Structure formats: structure tokens, C-alpha cells
């Protein structure tokens, strides 16, 4: 009789132990699943951040090339036109090349300004804007020279004199080079962003 009672007490304990083990196993599986999901999400976010960073660098680099290509060509053809008028070397050929580039500049400068602000910030955009009155000054000089050439009149001024247009263009060349280098530094240090130019993106 006492043996039956003892067996009866053992059965609930055995069932309780099995239930605990089952619960423990379920919790282990659930926690493992949660951990796996968190790790998967974490790495997915990291990958997305890395993709955004890479995309921003690529887009900003393309914008950099557009900026420097446009400014550089506007300056280059202005210099060629000035040299052409000064030393009577294919004046109208060089003028036409300059005029074509000036038209391209007028068509694209506002979109390039917007992209400059978006990727490089308002300060860099202002640096870009500072070139506009300088290009306008050069344009006024070249238009006057072209009109004089058309009307078979003497050059309105000597571009090669000290402080003349050629000196101005050579100094402007240095300013453009410095501007280009400052954009390269921003790219180098990741100071570009698809969504907001500042603060700089952190490398993932």
C-alpha cells in the first residue's frame, strides 16, 4: 500500500520535470530565433547604410566632375578667345567655341548649382556662385573685342598688359584649381550626402 502511494507521488514530479524541460527547450528555440532575426536585421541595416554611403560618394563624384568640367571649359575657351583676339589667331573660330560653351553654361549652371548645394553644402555652392561675376567680367571684355574685330576696329584694350585680361584669366585659373582641390578634399573625407550635405557621412 505504501509503495503505491510513493509511486503516485513520483508521477507528478516526473511530469513537472518534463514540462519544465519542454518549456526550457521552447524558450531556447524562441530566443535563438529572436537573436538570429536581430542579427539578420542588424546586418541588413549595415548593408543598407553602406549602400547609401557608396551611392552618395558615387553621385557626389559625378557631380564634382560636372562642376569642374563646366567651369573648366568655360574658362579654357575664354582664354583661347582672349589669346585669339590679342594675337590675331583664328579669332572667330575661338570666339565661336567660347560662345558655344557660354550657351552650355547658361543652360546648365542653375542645375549644377542645385546639385552643388545638395551634395557639397551651401558654403561650396556660394564658392561656385562667386565665379559667376568673374566670368561675366571676362565675357564683357571678350564681347567688346569681338565687336571691334567685326567692325574692323582696333582692339579696345591690350589683353597682354600687366593687370590686363590675360593676367586676370591666369589668376582665375588658380582659383578654379583651388576650388577643385577643395571639392576633392570633401570627397576624400566623406563630406557629402544624398539627403543632406552636412554633417559628413560616417563610414559604416
C-alpha positions as CSV (number, residue, x, y, z in Angstrom):
1,X,0.0,0.0,0.0
2,X,2.8,2.4,0.9
3,X,4.6,1.5,-2.3
4,X,1.6,2.6,-4.4
5,X,1.4,6.0,-2.6
6,X,5.1,6.5,-3.2
7,X,4.7,5.8,-6.9
8,X,1.8,8.2,-7.1
9,X,4.0,11.0,-5.7
10,X,6.7,10.3,-8.2
11,X,4.5,10.6,-11.3
12,X,3.6,14.3,-10.8
13,X,7.3,15.1,-10.2
14,X,8.2,13.4,-13.4
15,X,5.5,15.2,-15.4
16,X,6.6,18.5,-13.9
17,X,10.2,17.9,-14.8
18,X,9.3,17.0,-18.4
19,X,7.1,20.1,-18.7
20,X,10.0,22.3,-17.4
21,X,12.4,20.7,-19.9
22,X,9.9,21.3,-22.7
23,X,9.3,24.9,-21.8
24,X,13.1,25.4,-21.5
25,X,13.6,23.9,-25.0
26,X,10.8,26.1,-26.4
27,X,12.3,29.3,-24.8
28,X,15.7,28.4,-26.1
29,X,14.4,28.0,-29.6
30,X,12.4,31.2,-29.4
31,X,15.4,33.2,-28.0
32,X,17.6,31.7,-30.7
33,X,15.1,32.8,-33.3
34,X,14.9,36.3,-31.9
35,X,18.7,36.6,-31.7
36,X,19.0,35.3,-35.3
37,X,16.4,37.8,-36.5
38,X,18.1,40.7,-34.7
39,X,21.5,39.8,-36.1
40,X,20.0,39.5,-39.6
41,X,18.2,42.9,-39.2
42,X,21.4,44.4,-37.9
43,X,23.5,43.3,-40.8
44,X,20.7,44.3,-43.2
45,X,20.8,47.8,-41.8
46,X,24.6,47.9,-42.0
47,X,24.4,46.8,-45.7
48,X,21.8,49.4,-46.5
49,X,23.9,52.1,-44.8
50,X,27.0,51.0,-46.7
51,X,25.0,51.1,-50.0
52,X,23.7,54.6,-49.2
53,X,27.2,55.8,-48.4
54,X,28.6,54.2,-51.6
55,X,25.8,55.7,-53.7
56,X,26.3,59.2,-52.2
57,X,30.0,59.1,-52.9
58,X,29.4,58.0,-56.5
59,X,26.7,60.6,-57.1
60,X,28.8,63.4,-55.5
61,X,31.8,62.3,-57.5
62,X,29.8,62.6,-60.7
63,X,28.6,66.0,-59.6
64,X,32.2,67.0,-58.9
65,X,33.2,66.1,-62.5
66,X,30.2,68.0,-63.9
67,X,31.1,71.1,-61.9
68,X,34.8,71.2,-62.7
69,X,34.2,70.2,-66.4
70,X,31.7,73.0,-66.9
71,X,33.7,75.7,-65.0
72,X,37.0,74.5,-66.6
73,X,35.7,74.6,-70.1
74,X,34.1,78.0,-69.7
75,X,37.4,79.3,-68.5
76,X,39.5,77.4,-71.1
77,X,37.6,78.7,-74.1
78,X,37.6,82.2,-72.7
79,X,41.4,82.1,-72.5
80,X,41.6,80.8,-76.1
81,X,39.3,83.5,-77.3
82,X,41.3,86.2,-75.5
83,X,44.6,84.9,-77.0
84,X,43.0,84.7,-80.4
85,X,41.9,88.4,-80.3
86,X,45.2,89.6,-78.8
87,X,47.5,87.9,-81.3
88,X,45.0,87.7,-84.3
89,X,45.0,83.9,-84.3
90,X,41.7,82.4,-85.7
91,X,39.7,85.0,-83.8
92,X,36.2,83.9,-84.9
93,X,37.0,80.2,-84.6
94,X,38.0,80.6,-81.0
95,X,35.1,83.1,-80.4
96,X,32.6,80.5,-81.7
97,X,34.0,77.8,-79.4
98,X,33.7,80.2,-76.5
99,X,30.2,81.3,-77.5
100,X,29.1,77.6,-77.7
101,X,30.5,76.9,-74.2
102,X,28.9,80.1,-72.8
103,X,25.5,78.9,-74.1
104,X,26.0,75.5,-72.4
105,X,27.0,77.3,-69.2
106,X,23.8,79.4,-69.3
107,X,21.7,76.3,-69.9
108,X,23.2,74.2,-67.1
109,X,24.5,76.5,-64.4
110,X,21.4,76.5,-62.2
111,X,21.0,72.8,-62.2
112,X,24.7,72.4,-61.3
113,X,24.3,75.0,-58.6
114,X,21.4,73.0,-57.1
115,X,23.5,69.8,-57.2
116,X,26.5,71.5,-55.7
117,X,24.4,72.6,-52.7
118,X,22.7,69.2,-52.3
119,X,26.0,67.2,-52.2
120,X,28.6,69.7,-51.0
121,X,26.6,72.2,-48.9
122,X,25.7,75.9,-49.1
123,X,29.2,77.1,-48.5
124,X,30.5,75.3,-51.6
125,X,27.5,76.5,-53.6
126,X,28.5,80.1,-52.6
127,X,32.1,79.4,-53.8
128,X,30.6,78.3,-57.1
129,X,28.4,81.5,-57.3
130,X,31.5,83.7,-56.7
131,X,32.8,82.6,-60.1
132,X,29.7,84.0,-61.9
133,X,30.5,87.7,-61.8
134,X,34.2,86.9,-62.7
135,X,33.0,85.1,-65.8
136,X,30.7,88.0,-66.6
137,X,33.6,90.4,-66.4
138,X,35.6,88.2,-68.8
139,X,32.6,88.0,-71.1
140,X,32.2,91.8,-71.3
141,X,35.9,92.1,-72.3
142,X,35.6,89.4,-75.0
143,X,32.3,90.7,-76.4
144,X,34.0,94.2,-76.8
145,X,36.9,92.6,-78.6
146,X,34.6,90.5,-80.8
147,X,32.6,93.6,-81.8
148,X,35.8,95.6,-82.6
149,X,37.0,92.7,-84.7
150,X,33.7,92.5,-86.5
151,X,33.7,96.3,-87.2
152,X,37.4,96.2,-88.3
153,X,38.4,98.5,-85.4
154,X,41.4,98.3,-83.2
155,X,41.3,96.1,-80.0
156,X,39.6,98.2,-77.3
157,X,42.5,97.3,-74.9
158,X,45.7,95.3,-74.7
159,X,44.8,92.0,-73.1
160,X,48.5,91.2,-72.5
161,X,49.4,94.3,-70.5
162,X,50.2,94.0,-66.8
163,X,46.9,93.6,-65.0
164,X,45.1,93.0,-68.2
165,X,42.6,90.3,-69.2
166,X,45.2,87.6,-69.7
167,X,46.6,88.2,-66.2
168,X,43.1,88.1,-64.8
169,X,42.4,84.8,-66.6
170,X,45.7,83.3,-65.3
171,X,44.7,84.2,-61.7
172,X,41.2,82.8,-62.3
173,X,42.8,79.6,-63.4
174,X,44.5,79.3,-59.9
175,X,41.2,80.0,-58.2
176,X,39.5,77.3,-60.2
177,X,42.3,74.8,-59.3
178,X,41.9,75.6,-55.6
179,X,38.1,75.2,-55.8
180,X,38.6,71.8,-57.5
181,X,41.0,70.7,-54.8
182,X,38.6,71.8,-52.0
183,X,35.9,69.6,-53.6
184,X,38.3,66.7,-53.8
185,X,39.0,67.1,-50.1
186,X,35.3,67.0,-49.3
187,X,35.0,63.8,-51.3
188,X,38.1,62.3,-49.7
189,X,36.7,62.9,-46.2
190,X,33.2,61.8,-47.0
191,X,31.7,65.3,-46.5
192,X,28.9,64.5,-49.0
193,X,25.4,63.2,-48.6
194,X,22.5,62.2,-50.9
195,X,19.9,63.7,-48.4
196,X,21.7,66.4,-46.5
197,X,25.2,67.8,-47.2
198,X,26.0,68.4,-43.6
199,X,27.2,66.8,-41.3
200,X,29.6,64.4,-43.1
201,X,28.6,60.9,-43.5
202,X,30.3,58.4,-41.2
203,X,31.9,55.4,-42.8
204,X,29.9,52.3,-42.0
